[in-house]
Amino acid sequence: MNSFGGKPPETSRWQKGQSGNPKGRPKTRADHLRDAAAILSEPVMARTSEGKPVSLAGLEAAYLALCRKGLKGDVPALLRAITIMLEVQPAVDAKVDDKRQRREELIARLERLGLPTESLRNRPLDEF
């Protein structure tokens, strides 16, 4: 035990209403990644090649800008865009395969019930 009887001198104590940690806990890497993900998922207005405005997720808009920069002759940007595409393509393919499998399972169930399914086979996968 110290000579203060467990309490620091009044002159060095926190003032009433003053936080002991005014800046708060420092952000961790996970906090920064969560913040970045939130920012990159917000919608951004972009223009198509015809000049028509469209809404994209921030990440999509960033990738589009990277691709456009690469196509204008910036070789490092083009290489980075191609690298990203090659890294992401397997996940995109898996998602399409999953949608295709769900559609086939739905069609099989409907056929077992004797319901018409031809119109479902012609629908785009985006509708499933």
N, CA, C and O atoms as a GROMACS GRO file, in nm:
protein
  512
    1MET      N    1   0.085  -0.118   0.000
    1MET     CA    2   0.000   0.000   0.000
    1MET      C    3   0.089   0.124   0.000
    1MET      O    4   0.199   0.121   0.055
    2ASN      N    5   0.044   0.230  -0.060
    2ASN     CA    6   0.126   0.352  -0.065
    2ASN      C    7   0.094   0.443   0.053
    2ASN      O    8   0.005   0.416   0.134
    3SER      N    9   0.170   0.552   0.061
    3SER     CA   10   0.154   0.643   0.175
    3SER      C   11   0.031   0.732   0.163
    3SER      O   12   0.005   0.812   0.254
    4PHE      N   13  -0.045   0.722   0.053
    4PHE     CA   14  -0.164   0.807   0.036
    4PHE      C   15  -0.291   0.738   0.085
    4PHE      O   16  -0.400   0.794   0.073
    5GLY      N   17  -0.279   0.619   0.139
    5GLY     CA   18  -0.397   0.548   0.188
    5GLY      C   19  -0.486   0.500   0.074
    5GLY      O   20  -0.608   0.491   0.091
    6GLY      N   21  -0.426   0.467  -0.042
    6GLY     CA   22  -0.503   0.415  -0.153
    6GLY      C   23  -0.561   0.521  -0.244
    6GLY      O   24  -0.625   0.488  -0.343
    7LYS      N   25  -0.540   0.649  -0.214
    7LYS     CA   26  -0.594   0.756  -0.298
    7LYS      C   27  -0.480   0.851  -0.335
    7LYS      O   28  -0.399   0.886  -0.249
    8PRO      N   29  -0.474   0.892  -0.461
    8PRO     CA   30  -0.372   0.989  -0.499
    8PRO      C   31  -0.406   1.127  -0.442
    8PRO      O   32  -0.521   1.151  -0.403
    9PRO      N   33  -0.308   1.216  -0.436
    9PRO     CA   34  -0.337   1.351  -0.384
    9PRO      C   35  -0.444   1.419  -0.468
    9PRO      O   36  -0.452   1.398  -0.589
   10GLU      N   37  -0.526   1.501  -0.405
   10GLU     CA   38  -0.636   1.569  -0.476
   10GLU      C   39  -0.586   1.653  -0.591
   10GLU      O   40  -0.658   1.669  -0.690
   11THR      N   41  -0.465   1.709  -0.583
   11THR     CA   42  -0.413   1.796  -0.689
   11THR      C   43  -0.386   1.718  -0.818
   11THR      O   44  -0.389   1.777  -0.926
   12SER      N   45  -0.361   1.588  -0.807
   12SER     CA   46  -0.330   1.511  -0.928
   12SER      C   47  -0.445   1.420  -0.970
   12SER      O   48  -0.429   1.339  -1.062
   13ARG      N   49  -0.561   1.432  -0.906
   13ARG     CA   50  -0.677   1.351  -0.945
   13ARG      C   51  -0.744   1.410  -1.068
   13ARG      O   52  -0.727   1.528  -1.099
   14TRP      N   53  -0.820   1.326  -1.137
   14TRP     CA   54  -0.896   1.374  -1.251
   14TRP      C   55  -1.002   1.474  -1.204
   14TRP      O   56  -1.063   1.457  -1.098
   15GLN      N   57  -1.022   1.576  -1.284
   15GLN     CA   58  -1.126   1.672  -1.254
   15GLN      C   59  -1.262   1.606  -1.279
   15GLN      O   60  -1.272   1.512  -1.358
   16LYS      N   61  -1.366   1.655  -1.213
   16LYS     CA   62  -1.500   1.600  -1.233
   16LYS      C   63  -1.538   1.615  -1.381
   16LYS      O   64  -1.521   1.720  -1.441
   17GLY      N   65  -1.590   1.506  -1.437
   17GLY     CA   66  -1.633   1.507  -1.577
   17GLY      C   67  -1.520   1.486  -1.676
   17GLY      O   68  -1.546   1.476  -1.796
   18GLN      N   69  -1.396   1.477  -1.630
   18GLN     CA   70  -1.282   1.458  -1.721
   18GLN      C   71  -1.255   1.308  -1.736
   18GLN      O   72  -1.246   1.236  -1.636
   19SER      N   73  -1.241   1.264  -1.859
   19SER     CA   74  -1.216   1.123  -1.883
   19SER      C   75  -1.071   1.090  -1.854
   19SER      O   76  -0.982   1.174  -1.872
   20GLY      N   77  -1.048   0.968  -1.810
   20GLY     CA   78  -0.911   0.922  -1.789
   20GLY      C   79  -0.844   0.886  -1.919
   20GLY      O   80  -0.722   0.870  -1.924
   21ASN      N   81  -0.921   0.875  -2.026
   21ASN     CA   82  -0.867   0.841  -2.157
   21ASN      C   83  -0.941   0.925  -2.262
   21ASN      O   84  -1.027   0.873  -2.332
   22PRO      N   85  -0.909   1.054  -2.273
   22PRO     CA   86  -0.987   1.144  -2.357
   22PRO      C   87  -0.991   1.105  -2.506
   22PRO      O   88  -1.090   1.132  -2.573
   23LYS      N   89  -0.888   1.043  -2.556
   23LYS     CA   90  -0.886   1.005  -2.698
   23LYS      C   91  -0.952   0.869  -2.721
   23LYS      O   92  -0.975   0.830  -2.835
   24GLY      N   93  -0.981   0.798  -2.614
   24GLY     CA   94  -1.043   0.667  -2.627
   24GLY      C   95  -0.942   0.561  -2.663
   24GLY      O   96  -0.823   0.589  -2.679
   25ARG      N   97  -0.990   0.440  -2.675
   25ARG     CA   98  -0.903   0.328  -2.710
   25ARG      C   99  -0.857   0.345  -2.855
   25ARG      O  100  -0.938   0.378  -2.941
   26PRO      N  101  -0.730   0.322  -2.882
   26PRO     CA  102  -0.683   0.333  -3.020
   26PRO      C  103  -0.751   0.230  -3.109
   26PRO      O  104  -0.780   0.119  -3.065
   27LYS      N  105  -0.776   0.266  -3.234
   27LYS     CA  106  -0.841   0.174  -3.327
   27LYS      C  107  -0.747   0.060  -3.360
   27LYS      O  108  -0.626   0.078  -3.373
   28THR      N  109  -0.805  -0.058  -3.375
   28THR     CA  110  -0.728  -0.174  -3.414
   28THR      C  111  -0.735  -0.190  -3.566
   28THR      O  112  -0.808  -0.118  -3.634
   29ARG      N  113  -0.659  -0.284  -3.616
   29ARG     CA  114  -0.661  -0.311  -3.761
   29ARG      C  115  -0.802  -0.352  -3.804
   29ARG      O  116  -0.849  -0.312  -3.910
   30ALA      N  117  -0.868  -0.433  -3.721
   30ALA     CA  118  -1.004  -0.477  -3.754
   30ALA      C  119  -1.099  -0.357  -3.762
   30ALA      O  120  -1.186  -0.354  -3.849
   31ASP      N  121  -1.084  -0.260  -3.673
   31ASP     CA  122  -1.168  -0.140  -3.677
   31ASP      C  123  -1.146  -0.064  -3.808
   31ASP      O  124  -1.242  -0.019  -3.871
   32HIS      N  125  -1.020  -0.051  -3.848
   32HIS     CA  126  -0.989   0.020  -3.973
   32HIS      C  127  -1.047  -0.055  -4.093
   32HIS      O  128  -1.101   0.007  -4.185
   33LEU      N  129  -1.037  -0.188  -4.092
   33LEU     CA  130  -1.093  -0.267  -4.203
   33LEU      C  131  -1.244  -0.254  -4.208
   33LEU      O  132  -1.302  -0.245  -4.316
   34ARG      N  133  -1.308  -0.254  -4.091
   34ARG     CA  134  -1.454  -0.238  -4.085
   34ARG      C  135  -1.495  -0.101  -4.138
   34ARG      O  136  -1.592  -0.089  -4.212
   35ASP      N  137  -1.420   0.003  -4.100
   35ASP     CA  138  -1.449   0.138  -4.149
   35ASP      C  139  -1.432   0.145  -4.301
   35ASP      O  140  -1.516   0.202  -4.371
   36ALA      N  141  -1.324   0.086  -4.352
   36ALA     CA  142  -1.299   0.087  -4.496
   36ALA      C  143  -1.410   0.013  -4.570
   36ALA      O  144  -1.456   0.058  -4.675
   37ALA      N  145  -1.452  -0.101  -4.516
   37ALA     CA  146  -1.559  -0.179  -4.579
   37ALA      C  147  -1.689  -0.099  -4.582
   37ALA      O  148  -1.762  -0.103  -4.681
   38ALA      N  149  -1.718  -0.027  -4.475
   38ALA     CA  150  -1.840   0.053  -4.470
   38ALA      C  151  -1.835   0.164  -4.575
   38ALA      O  152  -1.934   0.191  -4.643
   39ILE      N  153  -1.721   0.228  -4.588
   39ILE     CA  154  -1.705   0.337  -4.684
   39ILE      C  155  -1.715   0.282  -4.827
   39ILE      O  156  -1.783   0.341  -4.912
   40LEU      N  157  -1.648   0.171  -4.853
   40LEU     CA  158  -1.646   0.116  -4.989
   40LEU      C  159  -1.777   0.050  -5.030
   40LEU      O  160  -1.797   0.022  -5.148
   41SER      N  161  -1.866   0.026  -4.934
   41SER     CA  162  -1.995  -0.033  -4.971
   41SER      C  163  -2.103   0.073  -4.994
   41SER      O  164  -2.212   0.041  -5.040
   42GLU      N  165  -2.072   0.198  -4.961
   42GLU     CA  166  -2.169   0.306  -4.983
   42GLU      C  167  -2.186   0.330  -5.133
   42GLU      O  168  -2.090   0.319  -5.209
   43PRO      N  169  -2.307   0.364  -5.176
   43PRO     CA  170  -2.329   0.388  -5.319
   43PRO      C  171  -2.259   0.516  -5.367
   43PRO      O  172  -2.248   0.616  -5.296
   44VAL      N  173  -2.212   0.507  -5.491
   44VAL     CA  174  -2.142   0.619  -5.556
   44VAL      C  175  -2.205   0.636  -5.693
   44VAL      O  176  -2.236   0.538  -5.761
   45MET      N  177  -2.224   0.759  -5.734
   45MET     CA  178  -2.277   0.784  -5.869
   45MET      C  179  -2.160   0.784  -5.968
   45MET      O  180  -2.059   0.850  -5.946
   46ALA      N  181  -2.177   0.709  -6.076
   46ALA     CA  182  -2.077   0.704  -6.184
   46ALA      C  183  -2.151   0.721  -6.316
   46ALA      O  184  -2.274   0.720  -6.320
   47ARG      N  185  -2.075   0.735  -6.422
   47ARG     CA  186  -2.136   0.751  -6.554
   47ARG      C  187  -2.091   0.636  -6.644
   47ARG      O  188  -1.976   0.593  -6.641
   48THR      N  189  -2.185   0.588  -6.726
   48THR     CA  190  -2.151   0.486  -6.823
   48THR      C  191  -2.075   0.551  -6.938
   48THR      O  192  -2.060   0.673  -6.941
   49SER      N  193  -2.027   0.469  -7.031
   49SER     CA  194  -1.955   0.525  -7.146
   49SER      C  195  -2.046   0.613  -7.231
   49SER      O  196  -1.998   0.697  -7.307
   50GLU      N  197  -2.179   0.593  -7.219
   50GLU     CA  198  -2.274   0.678  -7.292
   50GLU      C  199  -2.309   0.804  -7.214
   50GLU      O  200  -2.384   0.888  -7.264
   51GLY      N  201  -2.257   0.818  -7.094
   51GLY     CA  202  -2.284   0.936  -7.012
   51GLY      C  203  -2.404   0.923  -6.920
   51GLY      O  204  -2.441   1.019  -6.853
   52LYS      N  205  -2.464   0.804  -6.916
   52LYS     CA  206  -2.582   0.782  -6.832
   52LYS      C  207  -2.536   0.759  -6.686
   52LYS      O  208  -2.447   0.678  -6.663
   53PRO      N  209  -2.596   0.830  -6.589
   53PRO     CA  210  -2.555   0.810  -6.450
   53PRO      C  211  -2.609   0.677  -6.396
   53PRO      O  212  -2.723   0.639  -6.420
   54VAL      N  213  -2.522   0.606  -6.321
   54VAL     CA  214  -2.560   0.481  -6.256
   54VAL      C  215  -2.507   0.482  -6.114
   54VAL      O  216  -2.410   0.551  -6.083
   55SER      N  217  -2.571   0.405  -6.028
   55SER     CA  218  -2.527   0.394  -5.890
   55SER      C  219  -2.448   0.264  -5.874
   55SER      O  220  -2.496   0.157  -5.909
   56LEU      N  221  -2.327   0.276  -5.821
   56LEU     CA  222  -2.241   0.160  -5.797
   56LEU      C  223  -2.198   0.159  -5.652
   56LEU      O  224  -2.197   0.263  -5.586
   57ALA      N  225  -2.161   0.042  -5.601
   57ALA     CA  226  -2.098   0.036  -5.469
   57ALA      C  227  -1.961   0.102  -5.483
   57ALA      O  228  -1.901   0.098  -5.591
   58GLY      N  229  -1.912   0.160  -5.377
   58GLY     CA  230  -1.784   0.230  -5.382
   58GLY      C  231  -1.672   0.143  -5.433
   58GLY      O  232  -1.586   0.190  -5.509
   59LEU      N  233  -1.670   0.017  -5.394
   59LEU     CA  234  -1.566  -0.075  -5.439
   59LEU      C  235  -1.574  -0.098  -5.589
   59LEU      O  236  -1.472  -0.103  -5.657
   60GLU      N  237  -1.696  -0.112  -5.641
   60GLU     CA  238  -1.714  -0.128  -5.785
   60GLU      C  239  -1.667  -0.004  -5.860
   60GLU      O  240  -1.603  -0.014  -5.964
   61ALA      N  241  -1.700   0.113  -5.806
   61ALA     CA  242  -1.658   0.238  -5.870
   61ALA      C  243  -1.506   0.251  -5.868
   61ALA      O  244  -1.446   0.297  -5.966
   62ALA      N  245  -1.442   0.210  -5.758
   62ALA     CA  246  -1.296   0.216  -5.749
   62ALA      C  247  -1.233   0.123  -5.853
   62ALA      O  248  -1.136   0.159  -5.919
   63TYR      N  249  -1.289   0.003  -5.866
   63TYR     CA  250  -1.236  -0.092  -5.964
   63TYR      C  251  -1.257  -0.041  -6.106
   63TYR      O  252  -1.169  -0.054  -6.191
   64LEU      N  253  -1.372   0.018  -6.131
   64LEU     CA  254  -1.400   0.076  -6.262
   64LEU      C  255  -1.300   0.186  -6.294
   64LEU      O  256  -1.249   0.194  -6.406
   65ALA      N  257  -1.271   0.272  -6.196
   65ALA     CA  258  -1.174   0.379  -6.218
   65ALA      C  259  -1.035   0.322  -6.246
   65ALA      O  260  -0.962   0.374  -6.331
   66LEU      N  261  -0.998   0.216  -6.174
   66LEU     CA  262  -0.868   0.152  -6.196
   66LEU      C  263  -0.860   0.094  -6.336
   66LEU      O  264  -0.758   0.109  -6.404
   67CYS      N  265  -0.968   0.029  -6.381
   67CYS     CA  266  -0.970  -0.028  -6.516
   67CYS      C  267  -0.960   0.081  -6.622
   67CYS      O  268  -0.885   0.068  -6.719
   68ARG      N  269  -1.035   0.188  -6.604
   68ARG     CA  270  -1.030   0.298  -6.701
   68ARG      C  271  -0.891   0.359  -6.708
   68ARG      O  272  -0.842   0.392  -6.816
   69LYS      N  273  -0.828   0.373  -6.592
   69LYS     CA  274  -0.692   0.428  -6.588
   69LYS      C  275  -0.596   0.335  -6.663
   69LYS      O  276  -0.510   0.381  -6.738
   70GLY      N  277  -0.613   0.205  -6.642
   70GLY     CA  278  -0.529   0.108  -6.711
   70GLY      C  279  -0.549   0.110  -6.860
   70GLY      O  280  -0.454   0.099  -6.937
   71LEU      N  281  -0.675   0.123  -6.902
   71LEU     CA  282  -0.704   0.124  -7.045
   71LEU      C  283  -0.656   0.252  -7.114
   71LEU      O  284  -0.643   0.255  -7.236
   72LYS      N  285  -0.630   0.356  -7.035
   72LYS     CA  286  -0.577   0.480  -7.092
   72LYS      C  287  -0.426   0.476  -7.105
   72LYS      O  288  -0.364   0.574  -7.149
   73GLY      N  289  -0.364   0.363  -7.066
   73GLY     CA  290  -0.221   0.349  -7.086
   73GLY      C  291  -0.138   0.337  -6.959
   73GLY      O  292  -0.017   0.322  -6.967
   74ASP      N  293  -0.199   0.344  -6.844
   74ASP     CA  294  -0.125   0.329  -6.719
   74ASP      C  295  -0.103   0.179  -6.695
   74ASP      O  296  -0.192   0.110  -6.645
   75VAL      N  297   0.016   0.130  -6.731
   75VAL     CA  298   0.045  -0.014  -6.725
   75VAL      C  299   0.033  -0.070  -6.583
   75VAL      O  300  -0.028  -0.176  -6.567
   76PRO      N  301   0.088  -0.005  -6.479
   76PRO     CA  302   0.071  -0.061  -6.344
   76PRO      C  303  -0.077  -0.074  -6.303
   76PRO      O  304  -0.115  -0.172  -6.239
   77ALA      N  305  -0.159   0.024  -6.339
   77ALA     CA  306  -0.302   0.017  -6.307
   77ALA      C  307  -0.367  -0.098  -6.382
   77ALA      O  308  -0.451  -0.169  -6.326
   78LEU      N  309  -0.330  -0.117  -6.508
   78LEU     CA  310  -0.386  -0.227  -6.587
   78LEU      C  311  -0.347  -0.361  -6.527
   78LEU      O  312  -0.430  -0.451  -6.515
   79LEU      N  313  -0.219  -0.376  -6.489
   79LEU     CA  314  -0.174  -0.502  -6.429
   79LEU      C  315  -0.245  -0.529  -6.297
   79LEU      O  316  -0.280  -0.643  -6.267
   80ARG      N  317  -0.266  -0.424  -6.217
   80ARG     CA  318  -0.335  -0.441  -6.090
   80ARG      C  319  -0.481  -0.481  -6.113
   80ARG      O  320  -0.534  -0.567  -6.042
   81ALA      N  321  -0.547  -0.420  -6.211
   81ALA     CA  322  -0.686  -0.454  -6.242
   81ALA      C  323  -0.696  -0.599  -6.288
   81ALA      O  324  -0.790  -0.670  -6.250
   82ILE      N  325  -0.602  -0.644  -6.369
   82ILE     CA  326  -0.603  -0.783  -6.417
   82ILE      C  327  -0.578  -0.878  -6.300
   82ILE      O  328  -0.644  -0.982  -6.290
   83THR      N  329  -0.486  -0.843  -6.212
   83THR     CA  330  -0.457  -0.926  -6.094
   83THR      C  331  -0.581  -0.939  -6.006
   83THR      O  332  -0.613  -1.049  -5.961
   84ILE      N  333  -0.650  -0.829  -5.983
   84ILE     CA  334  -0.772  -0.832  -5.901
   84ILE      C  335  -0.876  -0.921  -5.968
   84ILE      O  336  -0.941  -1.002  -5.902
   85MET      N  337  -0.891  -0.906  -6.099
   85MET     CA  338  -0.990  -0.986  -6.172
   85MET      C  339  -0.957  -1.135  -6.157
   85MET      O  340  -1.047  -1.215  -6.133
   86LEU      N  341  -0.830  -1.173  -6.171
   86LEU     CA  342  -0.792  -1.314  -6.159
   86LEU      C  343  -0.813  -1.366  -6.017
   86LEU      O  344  -0.844  -1.484  -5.999
   87GLU      N  345  -0.797  -1.280  -5.916
   87GLU     CA  346  -0.816  -1.322  -5.778
   87GLU      C  347  -0.965  -1.336  -5.746
   87GLU      O  348  -1.004  -1.425  -5.669
   88VAL      N  349  -1.048  -1.251  -5.804
   88VAL     CA  350  -1.191  -1.248  -5.772
   88VAL      C  351  -1.272  -1.346  -5.857
   88VAL      O  352  -1.377  -1.392  -5.812
   89GLN      N  353  -1.225  -1.378  -5.977
   89GLN     CA  354  -1.303  -1.460  -6.070
   89GLN      C  355  -1.347  -1.594  -6.011
   89GLN      O  356  -1.462  -1.632  -6.032
   90PRO      N  357  -1.262  -1.667  -5.938
   90PRO     CA  358  -1.311  -1.794  -5.880
   90PRO      C  359  -1.431  -1.775  -5.787
   90PRO      O  360  -1.522  -1.858  -5.786
   91ALA      N  361  -1.432  -1.669  -5.709
   91ALA     CA  362  -1.546  -1.642  -5.620
   91ALA      C  363  -1.671  -1.609  -5.700
   91ALA      O  364  -1.781  -1.651  -5.664
   92VAL      N  365  -1.655  -1.534  -5.809
   92VAL     CA  366  -1.769  -1.500  -5.895
   92VAL      C  367  -1.824  -1.627  -5.958
   92VAL      O  368  -1.945  -1.647  -5.963
   93ASP      N  369  -1.734  -1.713  -6.008
   93ASP     CA  370  -1.777  -1.839  -6.069
   93ASP      C  371  -1.852  -1.926  -5.969
   93ASP      O  372  -1.953  -1.988  -6.002
   94ALA      N  373  -1.801  -1.932  -5.846
   94ALA     CA  374  -1.866  -2.013  -5.742
   94ALA      C  375  -2.006  -1.961  -5.712
   94ALA      O  376  -2.099  -2.039  -5.691
   95LYS      N  377  -2.021  -1.828  -5.710
   95LYS     CA  378  -2.153  -1.769  -5.683
   95LYS      C  379  -2.251  -1.804  -5.796
   95LYS      O  380  -2.367  -1.836  -5.770
   96VAL      N  381  -2.205  -1.797  -5.920
   96VAL     CA  382  -2.289  -1.831  -6.034
   96VAL      C  383  -2.327  -1.979  -6.028
   96VAL      O  384  -2.443  -2.015  -6.054
   97ASP      N  385  -2.230  -2.064  -5.996
   97ASP     CA  386  -2.259  -2.208  -5.985
   97ASP      C  387  -2.361  -2.235  -5.875
   97ASP      O  388  -2.448  -2.320  -5.891
   98ASP      N  389  -2.350  -2.162  -5.763
   98ASP     CA  390  -2.444  -2.179  -5.653
   98ASP      C  391  -2.586  -2.139  -5.697
   98ASP      O  392  -2.682  -2.208  -5.666
   99LYS      N  393  -2.597  -2.026  -5.768
   99LYS     CA  394  -2.728  -1.983  -5.817
   99LYS      C  395  -2.785  -2.083  -5.916
   99LYS      O  396  -2.904  -2.112  -5.913
  100ARG      N  397  -2.700  -2.135  -6.004
  100ARG     CA  398  -2.745  -2.233  -6.102
  100ARG      C  399  -2.794  -2.360  -6.031
  100ARG      O  400  -2.896  -2.417  -6.070
  101GLN      N  401  -2.723  -2.404  -5.928
  101GLN     CA  402  -2.764  -2.523  -5.854
  101GLN      C  403  -2.897  -2.500  -5.782
  101GLN      O  404  -2.983  -2.588  -5.781
  102ARG      N  405  -2.914  -2.381  -5.720
  102ARG     CA  406  -3.041  -2.352  -5.652
  102ARG      C  407  -3.156  -2.350  -5.752
  102ARG      O  408  -3.265  -2.399  -5.721
  103ARG      N  409  -3.133  -2.295  -5.871
  103ARG     CA  410  -3.238  -2.292  -5.974
  103ARG      C  411  -3.276  -2.434  -6.014
  103ARG      O  412  -3.394  -2.466  -6.025
  104GLU      N  413  -3.175  -2.518  -6.036
  104GLU     CA  414  -3.203  -2.657  -6.076
  104GLU      C  415  -3.278  -2.733  -5.967
  104GLU      O  416  -3.367  -2.812  -5.998
  105GLU      N  417  -3.243  -2.710  -5.841
  105GLU     CA  418  -3.314  -2.775  -5.730
  105GLU      C  419  -3.460  -2.729  -5.724
  105GLU      O  420  -3.550  -2.810  -5.701
  106LEU      N  421  -3.482  -2.599  -5.745
  106LEU     CA  422  -3.618  -2.545  -5.745
  106LEU      C  423  -3.699  -2.604  -5.860
  106LEU      O  424  -3.815  -2.643  -5.841
  107ILE      N  425  -3.640  -2.610  -5.976
  107ILE     CA  426  -3.709  -2.666  -6.093
  107ILE      C  427  -3.742  -2.813  -6.070
  107ILE      O  428  -3.851  -2.858  -6.104
  108ALA      N  429  -3.648  -2.888  -6.012
  108ALA     CA  430  -3.673  -3.030  -5.985
  108ALA      C  431  -3.790  -3.048  -5.888
  108ALA      O  432  -3.873  -3.137  -5.906
  109ARG      N  433  -3.797  -2.964  -5.784
  109ARG     CA  434  -3.908  -2.972  -5.688
  109ARG      C  435  -4.041  -2.942  -5.757
  109ARG      O  436  -4.140  -3.012  -5.735
  110LEU      N  437  -4.042  -2.838  -5.840
  110LEU     CA  438  -4.165  -2.801  -5.909
  110LEU      C  439  -4.208  -2.910  -6.007
  110LEU      O  440  -4.328  -2.937  -6.021
  111GLU      N  441  -4.111  -2.974  -6.075
  111GLU     CA  442  -4.145  -3.083  -6.168
  111GLU      C  443  -4.203  -3.202  -6.093
  111GLU      O  444  -4.295  -3.268  -6.144
  112ARG      N  445  -4.151  -3.231  -5.974
  112ARG     CA  446  -4.207  -3.341  -5.893
  112ARG      C  447  -4.352  -3.312  -5.855
  112ARG      O  448  -4.432  -3.403  -5.838
  113LEU      N  449  -4.385  -3.184  -5.842
  113LEU     CA  450  -4.522  -3.144  -5.810
  113LEU      C  451  -4.610  -3.137  -5.934
  113LEU      O  452  -4.730  -3.114  -5.924
  114GLY      N  453  -4.549  -3.155  -6.052
  114GLY     CA  454  -4.625  -3.153  -6.176
  114GLY      C  455  -4.653  -3.013  -6.228
  114GLY      O  456  -4.744  -2.994  -6.309
  115LEU      N  457  -4.575  -2.915  -6.184
  115LEU     CA  458  -4.596  -2.776  -6.227
  115LEU      C  459  -4.507  -2.745  -6.347
  115LEU      O  460  -4.399  -2.803  -6.360
  116PRO      N  461  -4.550  -2.652  -6.434
  116PRO     CA  462  -4.468  -2.616  -6.551
  116PRO      C  463  -4.341  -2.541  -6.507
  116PRO      O  464  -4.344  -2.458  -6.417
  117THR      N  465  -4.230  -2.574  -6.573
  117THR     CA  466  -4.102  -2.514  -6.534
  117THR      C  467  -4.026  -2.452  -6.651
  117THR      O  468  -3.919  -2.395  -6.631
  118GLU      N  469  -4.080  -2.461  -6.770
  118GLU     CA  470  -4.007  -2.413  -6.888
  118GLU      C  471  -3.971  -2.264  -6.878
  118GLU      O  472  -3.861  -2.225  -6.916
  119SER      N  473  -4.062  -2.183  -6.827
  119SER     CA  474  -4.033  -2.039  -6.817
  119SER      C  475  -3.921  -2.011  -6.717
  119SER      O  476  -3.848  -1.913  -6.731
  120LEU      N  477  -3.907  -2.098  -6.615
  120LEU     CA  478  -3.799  -2.078  -6.518
  120LEU      C  479  -3.663  -2.108  -6.578
  120LEU      O  480  -3.564  -2.043  -6.544
  121ARG      N  481  -3.658  -2.205  -6.667
  121ARG     CA  482  -3.529  -2.242  -6.730
  121ARG      C  483  -3.476  -2.128  -6.816
  121ARG      O  484  -3.355  -2.117  -6.835
  122ASN      N  485  -3.565  -2.045  -6.869
  122ASN     CA  486  -3.523  -1.937  -6.959
  122ASN      C  487  -3.491  -1.808  -6.884
  122ASN      O  488  -3.441  -1.713  -6.945
  123ARG      N  489  -3.519  -1.802  -6.755
  123ARG     CA  490  -3.493  -1.680  -6.678
  123ARG      C  491  -3.344  -1.664  -6.649
  123ARG      O  492  -3.272  -1.764  -6.634
  124PRO      N  493  -3.296  -1.539  -6.640
  124PRO     CA  494  -3.156  -1.518  -6.602
  124PRO      C  495  -3.133  -1.560  -6.458
  124PRO      O  496  -3.224  -1.560  -6.376
  125LEU      N  497  -3.008  -1.597  -6.429
  125LEU     CA  498  -2.974  -1.642  -6.293
  125LEU      C  499  -2.989  -1.531  -6.190
  125LEU      O  500  -3.006  -1.560  -6.071
  126ASP      N  501  -2.985  -1.407  -6.232
  126ASP     CA  502  -2.997  -1.294  -6.138
  126ASP      C  503  -3.130  -1.294  -6.065
  126ASP      O  504  -3.142  -1.234  -5.959
  127GLU      N  505  -3.230  -1.360  -6.122
  127GLU     CA  506  -3.362  -1.360  -6.062
  127GLU      C  507  -3.378  -1.467  -5.955
  127GLU      O  508  -3.484  -1.478  -5.895
  128PHE      N  509  -3.273  -1.547  -5.930
  128PHE     CA  510  -3.283  -1.654  -5.832
  128PHE      C  511  -3.202  -1.623  -5.710
  128PHE      O  512  -3.198  -1.702  -5.616
   0.00000   0.00000   0.00000
